Amino acid sequence: MNGLTAADFADTGQWRLILKIFPTGMNAHLENTLHPDLEPQMLFSTQWEADGANLLRNIENAVYDHPRVLDDFSARIIIYDRKVLFMPTELVEETEGAEETFYTSLYETEASDVITETDRDITVAYAPASGLKGFLNRTFPGARIGCNLMGAVKRFRDDGNGKRLCIFVRKWEADFILLDGQNLISASTHSWTAPSDISYHGFNILDVYGVNPSDVVAIIEGDDVPFETAEAFKKYCANLELRS
């Protein structure tokens, strides 16, 4: 028993809504802000076929099919997107709208659809779907909107020194963050179907940037990291840290 009453569950002030948006689905849960030891309360989880043209429609349908998410919760929205552009904050601050200009020069989208986020000297831009930025701002006013890859960079860059290859493994996808101290060298997301795919992408990134694996600490995080993957990085890297 968690000791919560019906009034507690109805009190939107003691819950934080977490929305996660993927190219292939969306889920939502509530976290209790007064009792952090409580298990998250799942509201819904839905899947769809990856189709960028219908992504906004799928997200809208998921939200309106589960109206509880429209209650007056404080909200955090995490967007999983591969078409991200990391830029020096100093560079984009020189000209108003520079983030949108740089992003639209690489990816075909409207400047009004570009979402940006800054962590000190790093700024990221992304635009998963036409109209998504406007929909989220209208539907969840005041929500904190963030990119999953930027969230990983924020977490890992202040956690350790020297060269680190930080890998976050989830089902059929993995994020790869290469850092030197707090300095970001590379951040990307890749698909995997076999453990060897994760090893390939990790060592390929090191090779592309001219980093010797023996100079790198590998940090691998995830609920179910393949044994073969861990063994490969343990063999060739200076050290391996496994985190659940």
C-alpha positions in Angstrom: 0.0 0.0 0.0 1.3 3.5 -0.9 -0.9 5.3 1.6 -2.3 7.7 -1.0 -5.9 8.6 -1.0 -8.2 9.4 -3.9 -7.7 13.1 -3.0 -3.9 12.6 -3.4 -4.4 11.1 -6.9 -6.7 14.0 -7.8 -4.3 16.7 -6.6 -2.5 17.7 -9.8 -0.1 19.8 -7.7 1.7 16.8 -6.3 2.3 15.1 -9.6 4.7 15.8 -12.5 3.7 14.6 -16.0 6.5 12.9 -18.1 5.7 12.6 -21.8 8.2 10.7 -24.0 7.8 11.0 -27.7 9.5 8.6 -30.1 9.3 8.2 -33.9 7.4 5.0 -33.3 5.2 5.8 -30.3 4.6 7.8 -27.2 4.1 7.1 -23.5 3.1 9.1 -20.4 3.5 8.6 -16.7 3.1 10.6 -13.5 5.8 11.1 -10.9 4.9 12.1 -7.4 6.7 15.3 -6.3 6.1 14.8 -2.6 6.9 11.1 -2.3 9.8 10.3 -4.7 9.9 6.7 -3.5 6.5 6.0 -5.1 6.5 4.0 -8.4 5.6 6.1 -11.4 1.9 5.9 -12.4 1.6 4.9 -16.0 -1.1 6.8 -17.9 -0.7 5.2 -21.4 1.7 3.8 -23.9 1.0 3.5 -27.6 2.9 2.5 -30.7 2.7 3.3 -34.4 4.6 2.7 -37.6 7.5 5.1 -38.1 6.2 7.6 -40.6 7.4 11.2 -40.3 4.5 12.5 -42.4 2.0 11.3 -39.9 4.0 11.8 -36.7 2.1 15.0 -35.5 -1.3 13.3 -36.2 -0.3 10.2 -34.2 0.8 12.4 -31.3 -2.3 14.5 -31.3 -4.5 11.3 -31.4 -2.6 9.8 -28.5 -3.0 12.9 -26.4 -6.7 13.4 -27.1 -7.4 9.7 -26.6 -6.0 10.0 -23.1 -7.4 13.3 -21.8 -5.9 12.8 -18.3 -2.6 14.2 -19.6 -4.4 17.5 -20.3 -5.0 18.1 -16.6 -3.1 20.9 -14.9 0.1 19.0 -14.2 3.6 20.5 -14.4 5.0 18.6 -17.4 8.3 17.5 -18.9 8.4 16.4 -22.5 11.3 14.3 -23.8 11.6 14.0 -27.6 13.6 11.2 -29.1 14.9 12.4 -32.4 18.0 11.6 -34.5 18.1 14.7 -36.7 19.7 16.9 -34.1 22.3 19.6 -34.6 24.7 20.6 -31.8 26.3 24.0 -32.0 28.5 26.3 -29.9 26.3 28.6 -27.9 28.8 31.4 -28.5 28.3 31.0 -32.2 24.5 31.1 -32.3 24.3 34.0 -29.9 26.0 36.2 -32.5 22.9 36.5 -34.7 19.2 36.2 -33.8 17.7 33.1 -35.3 21.0 31.5 -36.0 19.9 28.2 -34.6 17.1 28.0 -37.1 19.3 29.2 -40.0 21.9 26.5 -39.3 19.4 23.8 -38.8 17.3 24.5 -41.9 20.5 24.6 -44.0 21.0 20.9 -43.1 17.5 19.6 -42.7 14.4 20.4 -44.8 12.0 22.0 -42.4 10.4 25.4 -41.5 12.3 27.6 -39.1 9.1 27.9 -37.0 9.3 24.2 -36.3 12.8 24.2 -34.9 13.0 23.5 -31.2 16.2 24.6 -29.4 17.8 23.9 -26.0 20.9 25.2 -24.4 23.3 23.8 -21.7 26.0 26.4 -21.1 28.3 26.4 -24.1 26.3 23.9 -26.1 23.0 24.5 -28.0 21.0 21.9 -29.7 18.3 22.2 -32.4 15.8 19.6 -33.7 12.5 19.5 -35.5 10.8 16.1 -35.4 7.6 17.0 -37.2 6.0 20.0 -38.9 3.6 21.7 -36.4 4.8 19.8 -33.4 6.4 22.7 -31.7 3.3 24.8 -31.9 1.1 21.9 -30.8 3.1 21.2 -27.7 3.3 24.9 -26.7 -0.4 25.3 -27.1 -1.4 22.0 -25.4 1.1 21.9 -22.6 1.9 25.6 -21.8 4.8 26.0 -19.5 6.1 22.4 -20.1 9.8 21.8 -20.2 10.5 20.4 -23.6 13.8 18.7 -24.1 15.7 16.5 -26.5 16.7 13.0 -25.2 20.2 13.3 -26.6 20.8 16.7 -25.0 19.6 15.2 -21.7 22.2 12.5 -22.0 24.9 15.0 -22.8 23.9 17.1 -19.7 24.0 14.1 -17.5 27.3 12.6 -18.6 29.4 15.7 -19.2 29.5 16.6 -15.5 30.1 13.0 -14.4 33.8 12.2 -14.8 37.0 13.4 -16.3 39.1 12.6 -19.3 37.9 10.9 -22.4 34.7 8.9 -22.0 32.5 7.1 -24.4 29.0 7.0 -22.8 26.5 4.7 -24.2 22.8 4.5 -23.2 21.3 1.3 -24.5 17.5 0.8 -24.9 15.5 -1.6 -27.1 16.9 -1.5 -30.6 18.5 1.9 -30.1 21.5 3.4 -28.4 22.8 6.9 -27.7 26.6 7.4 -28.0 28.2 10.4 -26.3 31.9 11.0 -26.7 33.4 13.5 -24.2 36.7 14.9 -23.2 36.2 16.3 -19.7 33.1 18.5 -20.0 33.8 19.1 -23.7 31.5 17.4 -26.2 33.1 15.7 -29.1 30.2 13.7 -30.6 26.6 12.8 -29.8 24.4 10.6 -31.9 21.8 7.8 -31.8 22.1 4.6 -33.8 19.9 1.5 -34.3 21.0 -2.0 -33.3 19.7 -5.5 -33.9 22.7 -7.5 -32.5 25.1 -6.7 -29.7 27.9 -6.4 -32.3 26.1 -3.4 -33.8 26.6 -1.5 -30.5 30.3 -2.3 -30.4 30.7 -1.4 -34.1 29.1 2.1 -33.7 31.1 2.8 -30.5 34.5 1.9 -31.9 33.7 3.5 -35.2 33.0 6.8 -33.5 36.3 6.6 -31.7 38.1 5.8 -35.0 36.4 8.7 -36.8 37.6 11.2 -34.2 41.0 9.7 -33.9 40.6 8.5 -30.3 42.5 5.5 -29.1 40.2 3.1 -27.2 42.9 2.5 -24.7 42.7 6.1 -23.6 38.9 5.9 -23.1 36.7 5.0 -20.2 33.5 3.3 -21.5 30.4 3.9 -19.6 27.4 1.8 -20.6 24.0 2.3 -19.1 20.7 0.5 -19.7 18.4 -2.1 -18.2 19.6 -5.0 -20.3 23.1 -4.3 -21.7 24.2 -7.3 -23.9 27.1 -9.3 -22.3 28.9 -9.4 -25.6 28.9 -5.6 -25.8 30.2 -5.1 -22.3 33.0 -7.7 -23.0 34.1 -5.9 -26.2 34.5 -2.5 -24.5 36.1 -4.1 -21.4 38.7 -5.7 -23.6 39.8 -2.7 -25.6 39.1 0.4 -23.4 41.0 1.7 -20.4 38.1 0.9 -18.1 34.4 -0.1 -18.2 31.6 1.1 -16.0 28.3 -0.6 -16.2 25.2 1.2 -14.9 21.6 0.1 -14.7 
